[in-house]
Amino acid sequence: MPGGCWICNPLCGRCRPTPYKSATCPDCGTVNLFEKARIVAGGPLLCKKCKRDLTADVTPKVVKCNYSGKLCAYPCGTSKSPKHEHGDQHCELNTPPSAEWLAAHPKVVEKLLGGNAS
């Protein structure tokens, strides 16, 4: 497996979205781990010690995935890979943005999709 991973690090995120994201609180220095389900749910992500809101530090930005051609709210490293020579591919791990996010960010959607809303 030249160039590949030997052991999967669950916080890596190169080939698949990470099940957890971490953030160090800038106020108290506590390391916090958040599960994907909590991050995608859209609620506040608070420091377990001082209760500072870490949502902006933990929530990934919505991107247009180069692998699938779709918007993804919880992308992995494959989203940044060069465009596949066979066109857009099916991604079982794609996390579409919520309807609320899409409605609140029409200009971002237009910019990412370039007029090809899907």
C-alpha positions, 0 to 999 in steps of 0.5 A: 500500500504505497503512499497509503495509510497503515493505521486509521487515525479517527481525527485525520479525515483524509479519506473519510470524514472524521467521526470526531473533531477537537478544539482547544478552548482559547479561554481555559485551554481545555481540549474538547471532542465533539461527535459528528452527529452533534456538529451536523445537528447545528446546536451550540458546541460548548466547552465542557469546562467554561461553557464558551461556544466553540461552534465556529472553531469546530464546524467545517465550512460547506464546500463543493466536493471535487469527488462528487460535485455536490455540496458537503457540510462535513467534508473529508480530504477527498473533497480537495482531491483533483477532479476525477477523470470519469466525472463526478462519482457517488459518495456514500459519506456526503453530508448535504447542508441543511435546508436552513443553511441553504436558505440562509446562504443563497450567495454562497450556494451560487458561488460554490455551484456556479449556477448548477444548483443540485 
